[in-house]
Amino acid sequence: MKRPKLKRKTNYGNVIFEKPDYDELRKEYTILDMHTHSERSHDCQTHLKDMLKKAAKFGFGLAVTDHVRAENSIRACKQKKVLVVPGIEVNSIENKELLIYFYSAKDLQEFYEKYIKPYVTIKKEDKRKIITKRLQIVIVKKKMQQILEESEKYSCLQSIPHPYTLPTRRSHIFYSRKKRRELFKDIEGIEVINASMTRHINKQAMRWAKKSGKSITGGSDGHTLAEIGSAVVATHATTVEGVLESIRKRKNLVIGHELKYSQSLRDYIASQRYKKKEGIQKILHLEKEVHEKLLKEFFK
Ligand SMILES: [Zn+2]
């Protein structure tokens, strides 16, 4: 007798660990990669116009969430082909990150100009250790508490990205401290699939979100064009407001798969193997070649 194949355990209710099938999903849902980076991020060279081209081609929306920068997110909101949720990824003085999604590009612009842009700096203790531009840590000279309070002046939704990442940026421990319980309560969501993390790390995030009753978001955290779209949020809504509301009401799905060779892994390898400047130049050159090759393949 033929034994039945074991069903892979990838489905956890509204969190599905699978490569998103865009065509299939689009029959029923609006899908969006809620965590992407463009050339405005210090550690990324992917051009916004290429990101939008890819999103339009495969039929998913985007949130362009550059590190402490909002220019490209605002610019992306002005086009009409791709649904774009205005967003930003803010790194605090404690080196913890927060994704903030706004209901309007105007609000993001004001928040950015008033509370973020004038306070951006390179993290002090890292200045000496910088091997390459992409390993810099760019932060806002503000505590997470203050960033959160200032964002609350606008209609927005915050989500904690990759809460179980590398120790220095691991926000799970940060928010578990007694003194930050109130702060944690004020944050609406947790990113449960980040395609640049491992499955293990994402599952921990998912359990934390479920345990604490938070809304769930997901995205590729893509720094290269190939990565963008590897994790998405799926909702029945078709507008920015609708998408954010459905996340807030926990009516969305998060679908995605982790990438084998993510940007963060490449950064780590680069930092370990190539301590010398020439080594890094070689890597950057190689990445540029791969990137260009990919672009050609995509838009043939
Ligand atoms: Zn990111």
Boltz pocket constraint, residues with backbone or C-beta under 6 A from the ligand:
constraints:
  - pocket:
      binder: B
      contacts: [[A, 35], [A, 36], [A, 37], [A, 65], [A, 89], [A, 161], [A, 221]]
      max_distance: 6.0
